[in-house]
Amino acid sequence: MVDRNIAVVGAGYVGLTTAACLASLGHRIACVDNDHDKLAALRRGEVGILEPGLSELVLEGILRRKLSFTDDLIEVSRHADIVFLCLPTPTTSSGQADVSTLQHVTGQVRAHLRSGAVVVVKSTVPVGTGDDLVIRLRRSDVEVVSNPEFLREGHAVQDFLNPDRIVVGCQNPRTAELVVGLYRSPDVTTVTTDRRTAEMAKYASNCYLAVRLSYINSIAALCESTGTDALDVAHVMGLDPRIGPAHLRPGPGWGGSCLPKDSRALLATAKAADVDFDVLDAAVRFNAAHQDRMARRILALLGDGPGRPRIGVLGLTFKAGTGDLRDSPALAIARRLGELGAEVTAFDPTVRGTPQAPLAVDDPYQAAKGAHALAVLTEWNEFQELDWHLIDQLMEGDLVVDTRNVLDPAQLGAAGLRLHAFGRRIGTERLEVKGAVDGIPVRHADDQ
């Protein structure tokens, strides 16, 4: 197997994972970024991204002299066999993905790429972006390939090194074989197609997950109002091989750096193509309304309580295993609780007081102290190990709302706490309908 000289442009989440993993496979990697503070930290082996295994791979790559960090894009491009573009594509005001950074970098390296070099677009980009970059390069001796990433935050290193599929969009079968070979995963399913199809496949995959998550959250809301159990329903659904069990767990909504952005971008693409995409549009609208509904439900479950209830929040990141607050439903719900008049104190293992989360405290018991209700909004494992008897003593009230269904009802009941789990039929015999939030009945535990 041939070790390649590879430039990875962008040291963000995707770029750094790509660089570190390719270096661990034996390739010689130069990772390029224009953030000098980030580069200085990375050269010391300091990774600012919370991702299991990533720090170790970065340090290993540096020590083995397989991984280096630089801001000299031009010099790196002169020596690279392959250039990976792992650059941000943020959402514009119209919902479209902004590809101007990719276009700018392509213009910078155009005259400096060696003959026979391959430019691999790993960023999530609108259909036709690769074709546009071919025109901008004006180099018949340089190929542009679409190779979308399918990395899950919290599992990115594992997903890169053990992919469930590799998708390559290009015209030349030999180039496709070269790109697939970089991963050194001989048994993985590979799909070779054209650039535009590869670009669409990435959006189609992410946006389907968004629709699926909104669907199961709609089912969970319906389960609450009909006295049925959403986890049992999801289990039955998942036994159907046409459906499968993944992404059928109810929660406070979907978020993160990909699904919201990609959903807006695909909707913008559909609008430009004059294609109605009502199912995705409905999923996006439901997700925003669902987060507001969850905040209102937490307050409604308190009944006729204090004028300004104190709510303790456990979890702020969009999911466990990351430090990512981007489009986090947990953060959105915490903020909405404040807007609705609650006094909110939040704890997350990876978040301290920042402009994004100014109410964060350093200890889960601080979040619980004096709270009329405690809401679990992110599924961190450590929340299952809390001393619930101590929390019962610290809280002013006794209500715990588990939006992630990660807590043990028996454990909380033994501590004297009243658990409301989203979509669950826990304690149905003690529940009654006392109102509605956005047309959906709110079920309260009685006072016995």
QUIDASUL-V98697 format. One record per pair of residues at least 12 apart in sequence whose C-alpha atoms are under 6 Angstrom apart, sorted by the first residue. I is the first residue (numbers start at 0). GAP is how many residues later the second one is. D is the distance in Angstrom with one decimal. If there is no record, write none. Layout:
[[I,GAP,D] [I,GAP,D]]
This chain:
[[2,24,4.7] [3,23,5.1] [4,23,5.0] [4,75,5.1] [4,76,5.4] [5,23,4.9] [5,74,5.2] [5,75,5.9] [5,76,4.9] [5,77,5.8] [6,22,5.8] [6,23,4.9] [6,24,5.9] [6,73,5.8] [6,76,4.7] [7,23,4.7] [7,75,5.9] [7,76,4.7] [8,22,5.9] [8,23,4.7] [8,76,5.1] [8,77,5.7] [9,22,5.7] [9,23,5.2] [9,76,5.2] [9,77,5.4] [10,22,5.7] [14,71,4.9] [19,37,5.6] [19,38,5.3] [22,38,5.8] [22,43,5.5] [22,44,5.9] [27,38,4.7] [28,37,5.9] [28,38,4.9] [29,37,6.0] [29,38,4.9] [29,39,5.7] [30,38,4.8] [31,37,6.0] [31,38,5.1] [31,39,5.3] [32,38,5.2] [33,37,5.4] [44,14,5.0] [49,272,5.4] [49,273,5.7] [50,103,5.4] [76,36,5.5] [77,34,5.3] [77,35,5.2] [77,36,5.8] [80,36,5.0] [81,35,5.6] [81,36,4.8] [81,37,5.9] [82,36,4.8] [82,37,5.9] [83,36,4.7] [83,37,6.0] [84,36,4.9] [84,37,5.7] [85,36,5.3] [85,37,5.0] [86,36,5.8] [94,169,5.1] [94,170,5.4] [94,173,5.7] [95,169,4.6] [95,172,5.5] [96,168,5.5] [109,27,5.3] [114,26,5.5] [115,25,5.4] [115,26,5.3] [116,25,5.2] [117,24,5.7] [117,25,4.9] [117,26,6.0] [118,25,4.8] [119,24,5.9] [119,25,4.7] [119,26,5.8] [120,25,5.0] [120,26,5.9] [121,25,5.2] [121,26,4.8] [121,27,5.9] [126,69,5.2] [126,72,5.4] [126,73,5.9] [127,68,5.6] [144,24,5.6] [144,25,5.0] [145,22,5.7] [145,23,4.7] [145,49,5.3] [146,20,5.7] [146,21,4.8] [153,167,4.9] [153,168,5.7] [164,23,5.9] [164,24,4.8] [164,25,5.6] [165,24,4.7] [166,23,5.9] [166,24,4.8] [167,24,4.9] [168,23,5.8] [168,24,4.8] [168,25,4.4] [168,26,4.0] [168,29,5.2] [169,24,5.0] [169,25,5.3] [205,53,5.9] [206,56,5.5] [210,72,5.2] [213,69,5.5] [215,32,5.8] [215,34,5.9] [216,33,5.1] [219,203,4.3] [220,202,5.9] [222,200,5.5] [223,199,5.0] [224,216,5.6] [227,197,5.8] [228,195,4.6] [228,196,5.0] [229,193,5.0] [229,194,5.7] [233,14,5.9] [250,152,5.4] [250,153,4.9] [251,151,5.7] [252,34,5.7] [252,76,5.6] [254,63,5.9] [254,72,5.0] [254,73,5.1] [254,74,5.9] [255,62,5.6] [255,70,5.1] [255,71,5.1] [255,72,5.7] [256,69,5.6] [290,42,5.7] [294,38,5.5] [294,42,5.5] [300,143,5.7] [307,34,5.4] [308,33,5.1] [309,32,5.8] [309,33,4.6] [309,34,5.9] [309,61,4.8] [309,62,5.4] [310,33,4.9] [310,60,5.3] [310,62,5.1] [310,63,5.8] [311,32,5.9] [311,33,5.0] [311,34,5.7] [311,55,4.8] [311,56,5.2] [311,59,5.7] [311,62,4.6] [312,33,4.4] [312,61,5.8] [312,62,4.9] [313,32,5.9] [313,33,5.1] [313,62,4.7] [313,63,5.9] [314,32,5.9] [314,33,4.5] [314,62,5.2] [314,63,4.4] [315,14,4.9] [315,15,5.0] [315,32,5.7] [318,59,5.6] [319,59,5.5] [319,60,5.0] [322,27,5.4] [329,47,5.1] [344,14,5.4] [344,22,5.2] [345,13,5.9] [345,14,4.6] [345,21,5.5] [346,13,5.3] [346,14,5.3] [346,17,5.4] [367,27,5.6] [368,25,4.7] [368,26,5.1] [369,25,4.7] [369,26,4.7] [370,24,4.9] [370,25,5.2] [371,24,5.0] [371,25,4.0] [372,24,6.0] [372,26,4.8] [372,27,5.7] [373,26,4.7] [374,25,5.8] [374,26,4.6] [374,27,5.9] [375,26,4.9] [375,27,5.9] [376,26,5.7] [378,25,6.0] [383,23,5.7] [387,27,5.9] [388,26,4.8] [397,19,4.9] [397,20,5.6] [398,19,4.8] [399,18,6.0] [399,19,4.9] [400,18,6.0] [400,19,4.8] [400,20,5.9] [401,19,4.6] [402,18,6.0] [402,19,5.0] [404,16,5.8] [429,15,5.7] [430,13,5.6] [430,14,4.7] [431,12,5.7]]
